[in-house]
Amino acid sequence: MITLSVITLSGFHCNWNPHTKLEFTKVAICTAFSSVAKTANKVKRLEFEEIDDQINRMQELKAKELNCNIFNDVLVNKINLALEELTAESYKLREKYSISLNTFIPAIMSICLLKNTVSFLLHQRNL
């Protein structure tokens, strides 16, 4: 995905004024990061949906079993164990993405620094 943005940068025209070059570069950088973030968010969403679906299926199975006149205690205990494991996995996943969010903020700051550096270099070279 970042390769596409590098190809886009090859469309950079030398006869553009410095402001246009800077704006083009900023848009290319933002597009690359946006593309990567979109993919990461899709993966994260699918992981959450998968675990939530499994939890819902187990809860439905448990409710169905408990609604029977004679229910299987062993099966209900296994379902409870599976629910506990899935809930723990869901918690770990949420914690993982919470930590990744905390590392995302410095990444945004780095992007801003990169934009400012590009701006400075373009103005220094008077391109």
C-alpha positions in Angstrom: 0.0 0.0 0.0 2.9 2.3 0.8 4.3 1.4 -2.6 1.3 3.0 -4.2 2.1 6.3 -2.5 5.7 6.0 -3.6 4.5 5.6 -7.2 2.3 8.7 -6.6 5.4 10.6 -5.5 6.9 9.8 -8.9 4.2 12.1 -10.3 5.9 15.0 -8.5 6.6 17.8 -11.1 9.7 19.9 -10.8 8.0 23.0 -12.2 5.5 23.1 -9.3 5.8 26.0 -6.8 7.1 25.0 -3.3 3.7 25.2 -1.7 2.2 22.8 -4.2 5.1 20.4 -3.8 4.7 20.5 0.0 0.9 19.9 -0.2 1.4 17.1 -2.7 3.9 15.5 -0.3 1.7 15.9 2.7 -1.2 14.3 0.9 0.9 11.4 -0.3 2.2 10.8 3.3 -1.3 11.0 4.8 -2.7 8.7 2.1 0.0 6.1 2.9 -0.7 6.1 6.6 -4.4 6.2 6.1 -4.2 3.1 3.9 -2.2 1.2 6.5 -4.5 2.4 9.3 -7.6 1.3 7.3 -6.2 -2.2 6.9 -5.2 -2.5 10.6 -8.7 -1.3 11.7 -10.3 -3.9 9.4 -8.2 -6.7 10.9 -9.0 -5.4 14.4 -12.7 -5.2 13.8 -12.8 -8.7 12.3 -10.9 -10.1 15.4 -13.4 -8.5 17.7 -16.4 -9.7 15.7 -15.1 -13.3 15.6 -14.7 -13.5 19.4 -18.0 -11.8 20.0 -19.8 -14.2 17.7 -18.2 -17.2 19.5 -19.3 -15.8 22.9 -22.9 -15.2 21.6 -23.1 -18.7 20.2 -21.9 -20.2 23.5 -24.4 -18.1 25.5 -27.2 -19.2 23.1 -26.1 -22.9 23.5 -26.0 -22.5 27.3 -29.5 -20.9 27.4 -30.9 -23.6 25.2 -29.4 -26.3 27.4 -30.6 -24.7 30.6 -34.2 -24.4 29.2 -34.4 -28.1 28.8 -36.3 -30.0 31.5 -33.3 -32.3 32.1 -30.0 -30.5 31.3 -26.5 -31.9 31.1 -24.4 -30.5 34.0 -21.2 -31.6 32.3 -22.1 -29.8 29.1 -23.1 -26.7 30.9 -19.8 -26.7 32.8 -17.9 -27.1 29.5 -19.8 -24.2 28.1 -19.1 -22.0 31.1 -15.4 -22.9 30.8 -15.4 -22.0 27.1 -17.2 -18.7 27.9 -14.6 -17.9 30.5 -11.8 -18.6 28.0 -13.4 -16.5 25.3 -14.1 -13.6 27.7 -10.4 -13.7 28.8 -9.3 -13.8 25.1 -11.6 -10.8 24.4 -10.1 -8.9 27.3 -6.6 -9.6 26.2 -7.4 -8.5 22.6 -8.9 -5.2 24.0 -5.8 -4.7 26.1 -3.6 -5.4 23.1 -5.3 -2.7 21.0 -5.4 -0.3 23.9 -1.6 -0.6 24.1 -1.3 -0.2 20.4 -3.4 3.0 20.6 -0.9 4.3 23.2 1.9 3.7 20.6 -0.2 5.2 17.9 -0.1 8.7 19.4 3.8 9.0 19.1 3.5 7.7 15.6 1.2 10.6 14.7 3.6 13.0 16.3 6.4 11.5 14.1 4.2 12.1 11.0 3.8 15.7 12.0 7.6 16.0 12.5 8.1 14.4 9.1 5.7 16.9 7.5 7.5 19.8 9.1 10.9 18.4 8.0 9.7 18.1 4.4 8.3 21.6 4.6 11.6 22.9 5.9 13.7 21.1 3.3 11.5 22.3 0.5 11.8 25.9 1.7 15.6 25.5 2.2 16.1 24.2 -1.4 13.7 26.8 -2.8 12.2 24.2 -5.0 
